[in-house]
Amino acid sequence: MITVDGGVGSTEPEIDPDRLVATASSLIDVHSFTGDEQRMAERMRELFEELGLQVQWQQVEEGRANVLGTWRGTGGGKSLMFNGHMDTSYSGRESWLQAVPGFQPQAFQRDGRLYGLGISNMKGALACYVEAVRALQDARVTLRGDVMIAAVCGEIEKTQYGHAQGAEFRGYAAGTRYLVSHGGVADMCLLGEPTEGKVVLGHFGALWLRIRVHGNFIHTAFSEGKRDQNAILRLHQVTTEVLEWIPSWEDAESNAYRGARAIVNVGAIEGGFGWRVSRTPHHADLFLDVRVPPTKPMATARAEVLTFVRSLAERFPDYGVEGEIYVTAPGAEIDEGHELVAAIDAAHSEVFGEQPGRDVTRWFSDASALTRYGVPTVNYGTSTGLMDVELGENLDIEGLVRTAQTYALVAQKVCE
């Protein structure tokens, strides 16, 4: 239960667990993999209309949209945006997930937990936003500032590259970048990514790098004595050098942030033709995900990484080493003294009986686009969801209820 002074004739607003679960379940039941968020946006629009919110429909591209709902205040107060992405990390059609029920767009409950594709990342948060506003409205609470709920497409960390073209590969804040350039701005934003109930004061950004090595394109029959010209084998040598460089990036003081170290992932390798291994490959590629602290400009990170690539070209002058940076997604941070952080601290303490912890994460969020458009943003949400080997993605229902309670209190504190 939330106790809020809503003025004359008001009652204490309450989170309705059954209603919250029903809303979350209805969102799970709508398939919304990246690039196919339209039906989910339509469902969010229905919910916003039920709440009597002013609805703005943003058609980002064919088959995918953002939808922004605004509960208008009486005026004179600060505006608060709740932001959440509708696309899911997986489609549920992946061969290794097809038999796991919690990774399917079909909600079910078991032992006090709600299961289904996208519940933790982040349909549970979207449901909590809706329920928080409902509870405040039911209690006839009047706010001075506007409360906005932005349901956006295209957040998941992915990008078009090579043959991977199309809407399903257009992520990395594609929806929120459209949102903020088409009227979706507020004084501040609470982004309910799964943070285990901690206040995330900052998160790292990402720089994706391709390192290409060239080699001889030749038939197997004529390759004798030319193995040193094979691009795949050359890439093996280059990879050894990369592995020796990675600790220098991860341990650099300039890449540390609030006690968290940077990290580099060797994410992919491409080379050769599986359907024609009678030919040596003319080139082979190594792909790296280089995490960058929010305090380091991407242009600086780019220059430092390409300097390393140039050193590889000098080390292997016959290999034709090239570097291409094809993603630069900056991190985000917020000052610990910001009023939104204080509001979350106070609300969390009222609901959970203790102060929330602090965290710095190395995953990306839409806070990147929001903060760069002048909307200070805090990532704060419920559990990351136990990835049960047999049942899949899930959240504790009581955790959802308490999170919705906290969001309602934050809205009251920020919007006065």
C-alpha positions as MATLAB code, in Angstrom:
seq = 'MITVDGGVGSTEPEIDPDRLVATASSLIDVHSFTGDEQRMAERMRELFEELGLQVQWQQVEEGRANVLGTWRGTGGGKSLMFNGHMDTSYSGRESWLQAVPGFQPQAFQRDGRLYGLGISNMKGALACYVEAVRALQDARVTLRGDVMIAAVCGEIEKTQYGHAQGAEFRGYAAGTRYLVSHGGVADMCLLGEPTEGKVVLGHFGALWLRIRVHGNFIHTAFSEGKRDQNAILRLHQVTTEVLEWIPSWEDAESNAYRGARAIVNVGAIEGGFGWRVSRTPHHADLFLDVRVPPTKPMATARAEVLTFVRSLAERFPDYGVEGEIYVTAPGAEIDEGHELVAAIDAAHSEVFGEQPGRDVTRWFSDASALTRYGVPTVNYGTSTGLMDVELGENLDIEGLVRTAQTYALVAQKVCE';
ca = [
       0.000    0.000    0.000;
       1.156    3.553   -0.737;
       0.190    6.406    1.523;
       0.037    9.666   -0.423;
      -1.565   12.938    0.621;
      -3.843   13.451   -2.328;
      -5.802   16.361   -0.867;
      -9.427   16.730    0.177;
     -11.521   13.634   -0.446;
      -8.567   11.491   -1.478;
      -7.953    7.949   -0.375;
      -4.728    6.052   -0.038;
      -3.628    4.830   -3.462;
      -2.952    1.132   -3.632;
      -1.129   -1.036   -6.112;
      -3.450   -3.792   -7.258;
      -1.272   -6.917   -7.658;
      -3.820   -8.755   -9.794;
      -4.249   -5.791  -12.103;
      -0.489   -5.332  -12.362;
       0.082   -8.987  -13.229;
      -2.742   -8.899  -15.767;
      -1.174   -5.880  -17.460;
       2.292   -7.421  -17.484;
       0.901  -10.699  -18.830;
      -0.890   -8.912  -21.649;
       2.407   -7.312  -22.651;
       4.276  -10.609  -22.572;
       1.624  -12.120  -24.820;
       2.454   -9.637  -27.595;
       5.504  -10.713  -29.569;
       7.779   -7.680  -29.963;
      11.228   -8.690  -31.101;
      13.373   -5.810  -32.369;
      11.934   -4.534  -35.650;
       8.457   -5.919  -34.924;
       7.222   -3.655  -32.111;
       4.092   -2.259  -33.790;
       1.547   -4.524  -32.065;
       3.174   -3.873  -28.702;
       2.935   -0.132  -29.330;
      -0.760   -0.580  -30.140;
      -1.265   -2.416  -26.852;
       0.493    0.359  -24.935;
      -1.704    2.913  -26.690;
      -4.793    1.022  -25.511;
      -3.529    1.149  -21.929;
      -2.750    4.855  -22.165;
      -6.197    5.572  -23.550;
      -7.781    3.624  -20.687;
      -5.904    5.914  -18.299;
      -7.126    8.995  -20.140;
      -3.603   10.062  -21.050;
      -2.804   12.339  -23.937;
      -1.356    9.948  -26.533;
       1.309   10.739  -29.085;
       1.954    8.082  -31.723;
       5.402    8.173  -33.324;
       5.751    5.996  -36.410;
       9.506    5.410  -36.367;
       9.364    3.293  -39.526;
       7.094    0.716  -41.100;
       6.201   -1.974  -38.575;
       7.566   -0.199  -35.524;
       6.518    2.796  -33.476;
       6.959    4.633  -30.216;
       3.957    5.646  -28.152;
       4.060    8.411  -25.559;
       1.351    8.862  -22.948;
       1.131   12.041  -20.856;
      -0.862   12.544  -17.660;
      -1.154   16.302  -17.566;
      -0.463   18.122  -14.314;
      -2.141   21.298  -13.123;
       0.939   23.336  -14.038;
       4.011   24.720  -12.323;
       5.600   21.394  -11.435;
       8.463   19.445  -12.952;
       7.802   16.750  -15.519;
       8.879   13.142  -15.065;
       9.231   10.601  -17.843;
       9.088    6.848  -17.319;
      10.864    5.262  -20.278;
      10.877    1.610  -21.313;
      11.754   -0.311  -24.439;
       9.254   -2.715  -25.967;
      11.677   -4.899  -27.926;
      12.911   -8.119  -26.366;
      16.455   -9.471  -26.221;
      15.383  -12.676  -27.955;
      12.658  -13.712  -30.343;
      11.941  -17.029  -28.629;
      12.399  -18.719  -32.004;
      16.099  -19.357  -31.474;
      16.795  -23.088  -31.642;
      18.260  -23.138  -28.116;
      15.239  -21.307  -26.646;
      12.258  -22.873  -28.423;
      11.751  -25.476  -25.703;
      12.068  -23.002  -22.801;
       8.575  -21.697  -21.925;
       9.810  -18.548  -20.185;
      11.390  -17.400  -23.432;
       8.105  -17.560  -25.296;
       5.516  -14.755  -25.655;
       3.067  -16.593  -23.410;
       2.748  -15.518  -19.779;
       2.344  -17.974  -16.922;
       2.754  -17.951  -13.144;
       4.483  -20.403  -10.860;
       5.479  -20.147   -7.192;
       4.893  -16.423   -6.953;
       6.801  -15.595  -10.103;
       5.631  -14.342  -13.488;
       7.266  -15.962  -16.516;
       7.438  -14.971  -20.149;
       9.544  -13.433  -22.884;
      10.590   -9.886  -22.027;
       9.157   -9.769  -18.499;
      12.436   -8.622  -16.927;
      13.835   -6.699  -19.900;
      11.639   -4.770  -19.700;
       7.902   -5.381  -19.980;
       7.604   -5.680  -16.219;
       8.764   -2.080  -15.872;
       6.267   -0.874  -18.492;
       3.474   -2.580  -16.554;
       4.716   -0.962  -13.330;
       4.585    2.499  -14.923;
       0.981    1.960  -15.966;
      -0.049    0.610  -12.573;
       1.693    3.454  -10.718;
      -0.329    6.024  -12.667;
      -3.518    4.009  -12.205;
      -3.004    3.872   -8.438;
      -2.439    7.611   -8.216;
      -5.492    8.303  -10.354;
      -7.654    5.919   -8.345;
      -6.674    7.825   -5.207;
      -7.569   11.138   -6.897;
      -4.038   12.435   -6.410;
      -3.408   15.742   -8.184;
       0.096   16.570   -9.413;
       1.458   19.876  -10.643;
       3.929   18.413  -13.127;
       3.310   16.080  -16.054;
       3.917   12.346  -15.784;
       4.923   10.771  -19.089;
       5.236    7.112  -20.066;
       7.342    6.492  -23.154;
       7.196    3.024  -24.692;
       9.948    2.894  -27.294;
      11.214    0.534  -29.947;
      14.751   -0.467  -30.860;
      16.821   -0.354  -27.666;
      18.516   -3.767  -27.682;
      22.272   -3.719  -28.347;
      22.493   -4.548  -32.040;
      23.202   -2.799  -35.328;
      23.012   -3.310  -39.057;
      26.238   -4.695  -40.449;
      27.197   -6.484  -43.632;
      24.403   -8.817  -44.678;
      22.541   -8.165  -41.413;
      20.236   -5.471  -42.746;
      16.703   -4.475  -41.797;
      14.642   -3.209  -38.882;
      15.425   -6.214  -36.685;
      19.036   -5.002  -36.536;
      18.280   -1.346  -35.835;
      18.660   -1.068  -32.084;
      20.994    0.865  -29.801;
      18.435    3.540  -28.786;
      16.899    3.879  -32.268;
      13.462    4.487  -30.745;
      14.529    6.862  -27.992;
      16.651    8.903  -30.385;
      13.471    9.379  -32.429;
      11.479   10.071  -29.268;
      13.597   12.958  -28.013;
      13.763   14.609  -31.424;
       9.962   14.492  -31.795;
       8.758   16.044  -28.569;
       9.490   13.284  -26.064;
      11.438   15.297  -23.501;
      10.959   15.935  -19.794;
      12.762   17.521  -16.864;
      14.052   14.099  -15.851;
      13.532   10.408  -16.561;
      13.330    7.198  -14.584;
      14.298    4.240  -16.740;
      13.203    0.947  -15.200;
      15.903   -1.352  -16.563;
      16.448   -4.364  -14.294;
      18.955   -3.127  -11.704;
      18.151   -5.368   -8.711;
      16.631   -2.384   -6.921;
      19.866   -0.385   -7.088;
      20.234    3.160   -8.356;
      22.556    3.120  -11.361;
      24.476    6.380  -11.363;
      26.195    5.636  -14.635;
      26.782    3.040  -17.295;
      29.480    2.425  -19.860;
      29.094    2.991  -23.567;
      30.130    0.683  -26.401;
      32.485    0.963  -29.334;
      32.388   -1.893  -31.848;
      35.500   -2.518  -33.874;
      36.208   -4.741  -36.877;
      39.811   -5.723  -37.525;
      40.354   -7.134  -41.017;
      43.321   -9.189  -42.184;
      43.880   -9.907  -45.892;
      45.297  -13.031  -47.456;
      45.722  -15.014  -50.668;
      42.589  -16.281  -52.462;
      43.588  -19.586  -53.997;
      42.389  -23.160  -54.654;
      43.427  -25.811  -52.155;
      45.285  -27.690  -54.908;
      47.644  -24.757  -55.373;
      48.033  -23.709  -51.730;
      51.031  -25.888  -50.871;
      53.789  -23.805  -49.334;
      51.535  -20.781  -49.035;
      49.924  -21.429  -45.671;
      51.478  -18.278  -44.251;
      49.296  -16.309  -46.693;
      46.034  -17.765  -45.351;
      43.917  -14.921  -43.907;
      42.408  -17.082  -41.170;
      45.817  -18.174  -39.928;
      47.060  -14.615  -40.154;
      44.084  -13.500  -38.091;
      45.080  -16.064  -35.477;
      48.393  -14.254  -35.044;
      46.679  -10.871  -34.928;
      44.218  -12.164  -32.340;
      47.120  -13.106  -30.091;
      48.268   -9.496  -30.212;
      44.729   -8.301  -29.491;
      44.512  -10.511  -26.405;
      47.753   -8.981  -25.161;
      46.345   -5.463  -25.733;
      42.993   -5.983  -24.010;
      44.349   -5.778  -20.426;
      45.953   -2.416  -21.211;
      42.495   -1.056  -22.089;
      40.712   -2.704  -19.178;
      43.311   -1.628  -16.598;
      43.840    1.934  -17.830;
      42.991    4.533  -15.200;
      41.377    6.680  -17.907;
      38.916    3.856  -18.614;
      37.825    3.340  -15.003;
      34.559    4.825  -13.762;
      33.349    4.975  -10.165;
      35.469    1.948   -9.303;
      34.325   -0.124  -12.301;
      36.834   -1.269  -14.910;
      36.291   -1.190  -18.634;
      35.892   -4.487  -20.438;
      36.510   -5.803  -23.955;
      34.707   -8.740  -25.526;
      35.849  -10.752  -28.531;
      32.383  -11.007  -30.049;
      32.663  -12.574  -33.494;
      34.948  -13.976  -36.184;
      34.195  -14.172  -39.903;
      36.301  -15.652  -42.660;
      36.158  -18.101  -45.504;
      33.300  -19.903  -47.171;
      31.749  -22.874  -45.405;
      30.127  -23.897  -48.639;
      33.425  -23.723  -50.529;
      36.363  -24.666  -48.348;
      38.309  -25.530  -51.457;
      39.314  -21.858  -51.471;
      41.393  -19.923  -48.986;
      39.677  -16.723  -47.792;
      40.717  -13.381  -49.228;
      40.149  -11.793  -45.824;
      39.128  -12.631  -42.267;
      37.580  -10.377  -39.624;
      37.729  -10.131  -35.861;
      34.992   -8.156  -34.063;
      35.481   -6.510  -30.665;
      33.041   -4.860  -28.252;
      35.072   -2.227  -26.404;
      33.292   -0.712  -23.411;
      33.960    2.987  -22.833;
      33.316    4.956  -19.617;
      30.794    7.808  -19.916;
      33.515   10.281  -18.949;
      35.596    9.505  -22.059;
      34.494   11.170  -25.323;
      33.830    8.656  -28.063;
      36.145   10.560  -30.383;
      38.966    9.993  -27.874;
      38.137    6.290  -27.556;
      38.003    5.987  -31.331;
      41.426    7.581  -31.726;
      42.972    5.332  -29.079;
      41.543    2.142  -30.570;
      42.597    3.038  -34.120;
      46.096    3.819  -32.853;
      46.245    0.227  -31.685;
      45.034   -0.985  -35.085;
      47.805    1.015  -36.750;
      50.333   -0.676  -34.485;
      49.031   -4.044  -35.722;
      49.512   -2.903  -39.316;
      53.093   -1.993  -38.481;
      53.652   -5.299  -36.671;
      52.304   -7.278  -39.663;
      53.090   -5.142  -42.731;
      52.196   -7.883  -45.241;
      48.771   -8.637  -43.782;
      46.910   -5.517  -44.952;
      45.494   -4.934  -41.454;
      42.476   -2.577  -41.440;
      40.228   -1.244  -38.702;
      36.611   -0.110  -38.904;
      34.563    1.321  -36.057;
      30.864    0.785  -36.770;
      29.157    1.447  -33.434;
      29.766    4.354  -31.061;
      27.093    4.329  -28.358;
      28.134    6.633  -25.493;
      27.488    5.812  -21.876;
      25.465    7.924  -19.458;
      25.753    9.259  -15.934;
      23.843   11.363  -13.439;
      25.061   13.316  -10.430;
      24.344   11.597   -7.131;
      22.997   14.879   -5.802;
      20.280   15.122   -8.467;
      16.749   15.516   -7.114;
      15.553   12.411   -8.974;
      18.133   10.301   -7.154;
      16.930   11.790   -3.865;
      13.298   11.050   -4.776;
      14.114    7.425   -5.600;
      16.086    7.050   -2.371;
      13.159    8.365   -0.310;
      10.524    6.320   -2.136;
      12.556    3.114   -2.059;
      13.155    3.561    1.674;
       9.420    3.970    2.317;
       8.545    0.830    0.357;
      11.470   -1.456    1.153;
      12.462   -0.146    4.566;
      16.057    0.591    3.586;
      18.090    2.797    1.294;
      18.714    1.460   -2.225;
      22.243    0.510   -3.161;
      24.336    2.173   -5.836;
      25.699    0.589   -8.975;
      27.644    1.220  -12.163;
      26.856   -1.114  -15.041;
      28.655   -2.007  -18.238;
      25.486   -2.581  -20.231;
      23.959    0.088  -22.450;
      20.585    1.792  -21.969;
      18.431    4.504  -23.517;
      19.774    6.832  -20.828;
      22.533    7.500  -23.368;
      20.224    9.273  -25.824;
      18.138   10.911  -23.109;
      21.000   12.490  -21.191;
      22.555   13.810  -24.386;
      19.254   15.498  -25.164;
      19.242   17.212  -21.793;
      17.031   14.753  -19.896;
      18.873   13.564  -16.749;
      18.100    9.855  -16.406;
      18.382    7.250  -13.662;
      18.271    3.521  -14.297;
      16.339    1.937  -11.437;
      14.230   -1.217  -11.589;
      13.481   -4.623  -10.256;
      15.385   -7.889  -10.535;
      17.225   -8.949  -13.666;
      15.043  -12.057  -13.537;
      16.387  -15.478  -12.728;
      17.153  -17.197  -15.989;
      15.778  -20.529  -14.893;
      17.392  -23.203  -17.058;
      14.125  -25.083  -17.458;
      11.514  -22.309  -17.299;
      13.270  -19.160  -18.571;
      12.804  -15.430  -17.983;
      10.809  -14.495  -14.892;
      10.252  -11.955  -12.127;
       9.071  -12.137   -8.548;
       5.529  -10.764   -8.431;
       5.988   -9.162   -5.011;
       9.070   -7.402   -6.401;
       6.971   -6.034   -9.242;
       4.358   -4.739   -6.812;
       6.932   -2.971   -4.664;
       8.608   -1.475   -7.702;
       5.291   -0.062   -8.908;
       4.744    1.367   -5.416;
       8.119    3.049   -5.556;
       7.443    4.522   -9.000;
       4.164    6.024   -7.789;
       5.893    7.668   -4.868;
       8.683    9.003   -7.075;
       6.104   10.601   -9.391;
       4.434   12.278   -6.426;
       7.718   13.598   -5.056;
       9.071   14.871   -8.392;
       5.826   16.260   -9.794;
       4.709   17.761   -6.476;
];
